[in-house]
Amino acid sequence: MTKKSRGLVTLVAAVAAATVLAGCAGGGGGGVAASPSASEWDGAAIPSAVISLAAQTASFDPTATVSATDRAVSALMNTSLFVVTADGETEPGLAESVTYSDDFTSATVTLRDAKFSDGSPITAEDVAATINRHKAVEGSRIASTTNRISTVTATDESTVEFTFPSPYPSFEGQAGLLAIFPASAMADADTYFQAPTVTSGQYTIEEGWASSKLELTASPNFWGEAPAVEQVTFEIIPDGNSALSQLQSGQVDFAGDLAPNFITQVAGDAGPQVLMTDVYGFFDLRLQNTRGPFADADVRKAVNAAIDREAIVSSIWGEYNTPQSGFWPAGTDAYDDSKPVAQDLDAAKEFLKGTECESGCTVDMVYSDQDFAFSGQLALMVQQQLEEIGMTVELEKVDGATLVDRLFAADYDIVPGAMASASNTPDQLMANALLGTGPLKSEFTGYNSEEMNQLIAQVNATTGAERLEAQAAVEEQFSEDQPFVTLAPWVRGSVSTLPDGVFTLVQSMARMESQN
């Protein structure tokens, strides 16, 4: 097991799964496009900052939450074996090096010297205990990642042995991004995750969630450089108007995951800085494949053709996004910019011939504004556009928790959603969005294609040109089956009064810069 070894590369105080360096360059997934109004940062410590996010918190336990707020908090409190760079690639975090077997069915990770926030060493046993605990959790939200690991064993204080059920060349950009927790805490994980004060990342808890606020303080024992901000307050502010108002009045320093219409209110202002972060993912319409009209692939294809993506993107995101109709989002290696995005009502009506919707049909669309503030606006546009092909869409607005319950119960016809990968590797996106045997059952659609599952296995087991060829086949199968309808790449919009580059939302997580 000496082939394909990687030594330590220079690490710029990165933390946790799916974090990247904050930059000012746009472009593909992982880039951060910024307005030019932010002040320069001199690298000195900033005493405090208040960060507002819209999504409700669910848990500190990564197996129990899909909340964007929880992911951002975890990124600052915890660290992982590997971290993600600005261009979406991975480099060592807690890992000093990794060595793979020739067939990528096993890996040996050597750890760097690092400590938890209480000063205790981070050892191989902590890594093994963390992942073994997560693997044992029934209904885990990260099962698509942990299921890729057969065994994880600490062979000494600083060496971890992994075995995989199939070749896993993307290990570093997937399972290698899992946050590491103390082995002693994993013995009673439910209690620990109520208030995890011993952490492996830049910050630890000063005061747990109370009145929608969480207080973090910089860990004195973090293995990297000290974070730029010494005290961080996360505050949940679901209403975008309120978040923006508090930022403008100085009560909030960073307002994240704002709806695009709020971004346009401040774009070009001399004060706040607008940040638009590309994510390796997409916004979409989830279609229930297991029953009703959308059990018919031709009806799903009709919806795909009838949707006016250009109008949706123009109305919701304006200049900050572009339409998408294929599976692979912009910035990923397999992105195909030749996929047509224009509305085609004639093609949609042709697809409906011979289906139960040929002469009209009624479907329901369930949505919530709590995760994506523009969901109501999107729902109205979908309703109007599908009416053009005789499809009546009845809208039902619910709260975020109810929507999650409805998704897992397959109790819907259409739901607006989004899906992303933690890094520029295809495994996680396919596992969550397309794998019929995966924990999310193809993004809650119930789609389960033997052909697609086999293609996913090919992508997962290959690298280089062979992988790109397999990804192209996935795109073709996606178009043939059309399990759901992609609308646009996933971008995260934020407004900040912090100095340039200090804090950003990146990928599905967050990033705090280090002091110089």
C-alpha positions in Angstrom: 0.0 0.0 0.0 2.7 2.4 -1.0 1.3 3.7 -4.3 -0.3 7.0 -5.0 1.0 8.5 -1.7 0.5 12.2 -1.0 2.6 14.3 1.3 1.5 17.3 3.3 0.8 20.4 1.3 0.8 23.8 2.8 -2.4 24.3 4.7 -4.1 27.7 5.1 -6.0 27.1 8.3 -8.9 25.4 6.7 -11.5 23.7 8.8 -14.2 21.1 8.5 -15.9 19.3 5.7 -16.6 21.2 2.5 -14.9 24.5 3.2 -12.8 26.5 0.7 -10.7 29.6 0.9 -12.5 32.9 0.5 -11.5 34.5 -2.8 -12.7 37.4 -4.9 -12.7 35.5 -8.3 -15.9 34.2 -9.9 -16.1 31.3 -12.2 -16.9 27.6 -11.7 -18.1 25.9 -8.6 -16.4 27.1 -5.5 -15.7 30.7 -6.7 -16.9 33.7 -4.7 -17.9 36.7 -6.8 -17.7 39.9 -4.7 -18.7 43.5 -5.1 -15.8 45.8 -4.8 -17.0 47.8 -1.8 -15.5 45.8 1.1 -12.7 47.2 3.1 -9.2 45.7 3.0 -8.3 43.5 6.0 -4.9 44.0 7.7 -4.8 40.5 9.1 -5.3 41.6 12.7 -7.8 40.0 15.1 -11.4 41.1 14.9 -13.0 41.0 18.4 -16.5 39.9 17.4 -18.9 39.4 14.5 -22.6 38.5 14.2 -23.6 36.2 11.3 -27.2 35.8 10.4 -28.6 32.8 8.5 -32.1 31.9 7.5 -32.4 28.1 8.0 -33.6 26.8 11.3 -31.1 24.7 13.3 -31.9 21.0 13.8 -28.9 19.4 15.5 -25.1 19.5 16.1 -25.2 15.9 15.1 -24.2 15.6 11.3 -26.3 12.4 11.0 -29.4 14.2 12.1 -29.5 17.5 10.1 -29.6 18.9 6.6 -29.8 22.5 7.8 -27.5 25.0 6.1 -27.1 26.8 9.4 -26.0 23.6 11.1 -23.5 23.0 8.3 -22.0 26.5 8.6 -21.7 26.2 12.4 -20.1 22.7 12.1 -17.5 24.1 9.6 -16.3 26.5 12.2 -16.5 24.2 15.2 -15.0 21.0 13.7 -12.3 19.9 11.3 -11.7 16.8 9.1 -9.0 14.6 7.6 -9.0 16.7 4.4 -10.2 20.1 3.4 -11.3 21.8 0.2 -9.3 24.5 -1.6 -10.6 27.5 -3.6 -10.6 25.5 -6.8 -12.7 22.6 -5.3 -9.7 20.3 -4.9 -8.8 18.6 -1.6 -5.7 18.9 0.6 -4.7 17.4 4.0 -6.3 18.8 7.1 -5.9 16.5 10.1 -4.3 14.1 7.7 -0.6 14.4 7.2 -0.6 11.9 4.3 -2.7 9.2 2.7 -1.7 6.0 0.8 -4.1 4.0 -1.3 -4.0 0.4 -2.4 -3.6 -0.1 -6.2 -7.3 -0.7 -6.7 -8.5 2.1 -4.3 -10.3 -0.4 -2.0 -8.3 0.6 1.0 -6.4 3.6 2.4 -4.0 4.4 5.2 -4.1 7.9 6.7 -1.4 9.3 8.9 -2.5 12.1 11.2 -0.7 15.3 12.0 -0.2 16.5 15.6 -3.4 18.3 16.6 -5.5 18.9 19.7 -9.2 19.3 20.6 -10.3 22.5 22.2 -9.8 21.0 25.7 -6.1 20.3 24.9 -6.4 16.6 24.5 -4.7 15.1 21.4 -6.7 14.1 18.3 -5.8 10.5 17.7 -6.6 7.7 15.2 -9.1 6.3 17.8 -11.1 9.6 17.6 -11.3 9.2 13.8 -12.4 5.5 14.0 -14.9 6.1 16.8 -16.5 9.1 14.9 -17.0 7.2 11.7 -18.0 3.9 13.3 -20.6 5.8 15.3 -22.0 7.5 12.3 -22.2 4.3 10.3 -24.3 2.7 13.1 -26.9 5.5 13.1 -30.2 4.3 11.5 -31.6 6.9 9.1 -28.4 8.9 9.1 -28.5 12.0 6.8 -24.9 11.2 5.8 -25.4 7.5 5.1 -24.5 8.0 1.4 -21.0 9.0 2.5 -20.5 6.6 5.5 -21.9 3.6 3.5 -18.8 4.0 1.2 -16.6 2.8 4.1 -16.5 -0.9 5.1 -14.2 -0.6 8.1 -12.1 2.0 9.8 -9.5 1.0 12.4 -6.9 2.8 14.5 -3.7 0.8 14.2 -1.7 3.2 16.4 -2.1 6.7 17.8 -1.6 8.4 14.5 -2.5 5.8 11.8 -6.0 5.0 10.5 -6.8 2.1 8.2 -9.8 2.3 5.9 -11.4 -0.4 3.7 -14.0 0.2 1.1 -16.6 -2.1 -0.4 -15.7 -0.9 -3.9 -13.0 1.3 -5.4 -13.1 4.8 -3.8 -10.7 7.2 -5.5 -12.9 10.2 -4.3 -12.3 9.3 -0.6 -10.5 12.6 0.2 -13.3 14.7 -1.3 -16.1 12.7 0.3 -15.7 10.6 3.5 -12.4 12.4 4.1 -14.4 15.6 4.8 -16.4 14.2 7.7 -15.9 16.2 10.9 -13.9 14.4 13.7 -15.2 14.3 17.3 -13.7 12.9 20.5 -13.9 9.1 20.9 -14.9 9.5 24.5 -17.9 11.6 23.4 -19.0 9.1 20.8 -19.7 6.5 23.6 -22.7 8.7 24.4 -23.1 10.7 21.3 -26.7 11.8 21.9 -25.7 13.6 25.1 -22.5 15.1 23.5 -24.4 16.6 20.6 -26.8 18.4 22.8 -23.9 20.8 23.6 -20.5 19.7 22.1 -18.1 22.0 24.0 -15.1 19.9 23.1 -14.4 20.5 19.4 -11.7 19.8 16.8 -12.0 23.1 14.8 -11.4 26.8 15.1 -14.2 27.5 17.6 -15.9 26.0 20.6 -19.2 26.8 22.2 -19.4 29.8 24.6 -23.2 29.6 24.9 -25.5 27.1 23.2 -28.5 27.9 21.1 -30.9 30.1 23.0 -33.4 32.5 21.5 -32.1 31.6 18.0 -28.6 32.6 18.9 -25.4 30.6 19.3 -22.2 32.0 20.8 -18.8 30.7 19.7 -15.3 31.5 21.0 -12.0 30.8 19.3 -10.4 27.5 20.5 -7.1 28.1 22.3 -5.8 24.7 21.1 -6.7 24.7 17.4 -3.9 23.1 15.4 -3.9 25.9 12.8 -3.6 29.7 12.9 -6.0 31.6 15.1 -9.2 32.6 13.3 -9.7 36.1 12.2 -12.7 36.7 14.5 -12.3 35.9 18.2 -16.0 35.7 19.1 -18.7 34.7 16.6 -22.5 34.9 17.2 -24.8 32.9 14.8 -28.3 34.3 14.7 -31.2 32.7 12.8 -33.2 35.5 11.0 -35.6 33.8 8.6 -36.9 37.1 7.2 -34.6 38.6 4.6 -35.9 42.1 5.1 -35.1 41.9 8.8 -31.6 40.4 8.2 -30.7 43.1 5.7 -32.1 45.9 8.0 -30.1 44.6 10.9 -27.0 44.5 8.8 -27.5 48.1 7.6 -28.0 49.2 11.2 -24.9 47.5 12.4 -26.6 44.8 14.5 -25.4 42.1 12.1 -22.1 41.9 10.3 -22.9 39.2 7.7 -26.3 38.3 6.4 -26.1 34.9 4.6 -28.3 32.9 2.2 -30.4 35.9 1.3 -33.0 35.7 -1.5 -31.8 37.3 -4.7 -34.2 40.2 -4.5 -32.5 41.3 -1.3 -29.1 41.1 -2.9 -30.2 43.4 -5.7 -31.3 46.0 -3.1 -27.7 46.6 -2.0 -25.7 45.7 -5.1 -23.6 48.7 -6.1 -23.9 50.4 -2.7 -20.7 51.9 -1.3 -21.0 50.1 2.0 -22.0 46.4 2.2 -20.2 43.9 0.1 -22.3 41.5 -2.0 -20.9 37.9 -2.2 -22.3 35.4 -4.7 -20.8 31.9 -4.1 -21.0 29.1 -6.7 -21.8 25.7 -5.3 -21.3 22.3 -7.0 -25.0 21.8 -7.2 -28.3 22.9 -8.6 -31.8 24.2 -7.9 -34.4 21.9 -9.2 -38.0 20.6 -9.2 -38.4 17.2 -7.5 -41.0 15.1 -9.2 -42.5 12.1 -7.4 -41.6 9.1 -9.7 -43.4 6.4 -7.8 -47.1 7.3 -8.3 -49.4 9.8 -10.0 -48.7 11.5 -13.3 -45.0 11.7 -12.8 -44.6 7.9 -12.6 -44.6 8.4 -16.4 -41.2 9.5 -17.8 -42.9 11.3 -20.7 -44.9 13.5 -18.3 -41.6 14.3 -16.5 -40.0 15.2 -19.8 -43.0 17.4 -20.7 -42.5 19.4 -17.5 -38.8 19.7 -18.4 -39.6 21.1 -21.8 -42.4 23.4 -20.6 -40.4 25.1 -17.9 -39.2 28.6 -18.9 -35.8 28.6 -17.1 -34.7 31.8 -18.7 -37.7 33.6 -17.3 -37.3 32.0 -13.8 -33.6 32.9 -13.6 -34.2 36.4 -14.8 -37.0 36.9 -12.3 -35.4 35.3 -9.3 -31.6 35.7 -9.7 -31.3 38.4 -12.4 -27.6 38.8 -13.4 -26.4 36.5 -10.6 -27.2 33.1 -12.2 -27.8 31.3 -15.5 -30.3 28.5 -16.6 -29.4 24.8 -16.4 -31.2 21.8 -17.8 -28.7 19.0 -17.6 -27.6 17.0 -14.5 -24.0 18.2 -14.1 -23.8 21.8 -12.8 -21.4 24.5 -14.0 -18.0 24.2 -12.5 -18.0 20.4 -12.4 -15.7 18.5 -14.7 -18.6 16.9 -16.7 -20.6 20.1 -17.2 -22.2 20.2 -20.7 -23.0 23.8 -21.7 -24.7 22.6 -24.9 -27.8 21.3 -23.1 -30.8 23.3 -24.3 -32.4 25.6 -21.7 -35.1 27.4 -23.8 -38.8 26.6 -23.1 -40.3 24.3 -25.8 -44.1 24.1 -25.5 -44.5 22.1 -28.7 -42.1 19.4 -27.5 -43.8 19.4 -24.1 -47.3 18.8 -25.7 -45.8 16.1 -27.9 -44.4 14.3 -24.8 -47.9 14.4 -23.2 -49.6 12.6 -26.1 -50.8 9.2 -24.9 -50.3 10.0 -21.2 -52.9 10.7 -18.5 -52.1 14.4 -18.8 -52.7 14.6 -22.6 -56.0 16.3 -22.0 -55.0 18.0 -18.7 -54.3 16.8 -15.2 -53.9 18.2 -11.7 -50.8 17.9 -9.5 -49.8 19.4 -6.2 -46.7 21.5 -5.5 -45.6 21.6 -1.9 -43.1 24.3 -0.9 -41.6 26.2 2.0 -40.0 29.6 2.1 -37.8 28.8 5.2 -34.9 27.1 3.3 -35.1 29.1 0.1 -36.9 32.4 0.5 -37.8 32.6 -3.2 -39.7 29.2 -3.2 -43.1 31.0 -3.2 -42.2 33.1 -6.2 -40.8 30.0 -8.0 -44.0 28.0 -7.2 -46.2 30.7 -8.8 -44.1 30.8 -11.9 -44.1 27.0 -12.2 -47.9 27.0 -11.8 -48.3 29.6 -14.6 -45.9 27.9 -17.0 -47.3 24.4 -16.6 -50.8 25.8 -17.2 -49.7 26.4 -20.7 -49.6 22.7 -21.4 -52.9 22.0 -19.6 -51.4 21.0 -16.2 -53.1 22.4 -13.2 -50.7 22.9 -10.3 -52.3 23.3 -6.8 -49.9 25.1 -4.4 -49.5 24.2 -0.8 -47.2 26.3 1.5 -45.9 24.5 4.6 -43.2 25.1 7.2 -39.7 23.6 6.8 -40.1 20.7 9.2 -43.4 19.6 7.5 -41.7 19.8 4.1 -39.0 17.5 5.2 -41.6 15.0 6.6 -43.5 15.2 3.3 -40.3 14.5 1.4 -39.4 11.4 3.3 -43.0 10.2 3.1 -43.1 10.8 -0.6 -46.3 12.8 0.0 -46.0 15.3 -2.9 -46.1 15.6 -6.7 -43.7 18.6 -7.1 -41.3 20.1 -4.6 -38.7 22.8 -5.3 -35.3 21.8 -3.9 -31.6 21.9 -4.4 -28.7 19.4 -4.2 -25.0 19.9 -4.0 -21.7 18.2 -3.5 -19.1 19.1 -0.8 -16.4 19.3 -3.4 -15.6 19.0 -7.1 -16.1 15.2 -7.0 -19.2 13.5 -8.5 -19.8 10.8 -5.9 -22.0 12.7 -3.3 -24.1 14.5 -5.9 -24.9 11.2 -7.7 -25.5 9.3 -4.4 -28.0 11.8 -3.1 -29.7 12.9 -6.4 -29.7 9.8 -8.6 -28.9 6.6 -6.7 -32.1 4.7 -6.3 -30.7 2.6 -3.4 -29.2 5.6 -1.7 -30.5 7.0 1.7 -32.3 9.9 -0.1 -33.8 7.7 -2.7 -32.8 9.9 -5.6 -33.5 13.2 -4.0 -36.7 11.9 -2.5 -38.2 11.3 -6.0 -38.2 7.5 -5.6 -36.4 7.1 -9.0 -34.6 3.8 -9.1 -33.0 2.8 -12.4 -30.8 -0.2 -12.6 -29.0 1.3 -15.6 -28.3 4.5 -13.7 -27.2 2.7 -10.6 -24.6 0.8 -12.6 -23.4 4.0 -14.3 -23.0 5.6 -10.9 -20.9 2.6 -9.8 -18.7 3.1 -12.8 -18.1 6.8 -12.1 -17.3 6.0 -8.4 -14.7 3.4 -9.3 -12.8 5.3 -12.0 -10.6 8.3 -12.5 -9.5 10.6 -15.3 -10.8 10.1 -18.8 -12.6 6.9 -17.9 -14.5 8.7 -15.2 -15.5 11.6 -17.5 -16.8 9.1 -20.1 -18.9 7.4 -17.4 -20.2 10.9 -16.3 -21.3 11.6 -19.8 -23.2 8.4 -19.8 -24.9 9.5 -16.6 -26.0 12.7 -18.3 -27.5 10.7 -21.2 -29.4 8.4 -18.8 -30.6 11.4 -16.9 -32.1 13.0 -20.0 -33.7 9.7 -21.0 -35.3 9.2 -17.6 -35.7 12.8 -16.4 -36.3 11.9 -12.8 -36.4 15.6 -11.8 -36.0 19.0 -13.5 -32.9 21.1 -13.0 -33.4 24.9 -13.2 -30.1 26.7 -12.4 -26.8 26.2 -10.7 -26.9 26.6 -6.9 -25.5 30.0 -5.9 -25.5 31.4 -2.3 -26.0 35.1 -1.9 -24.8 37.1 1.1 -24.1 40.7 2.2 -21.3 41.6 4.5 -19.8 44.6 6.2 -16.8 42.5 7.4 -13.4 43.2 5.7 -12.9 41.4 2.4 -12.4 37.6 2.7 -12.8 37.3 6.5 -16.0 35.1 6.4 -17.9 33.6 3.5 -20.4 30.9 2.8 -18.8 28.4 0.5 -20.1 25.2 -0.9 -22.7 23.9 1.6 -20.6 25.1 4.5 -18.7 28.2 5.7 -15.2 29.6 5.9 -13.5 31.8 8.5 -10.1 33.2 7.5 -7.1 33.1 9.8 -5.1 35.9 11.4 -2.0 36.8 9.5 
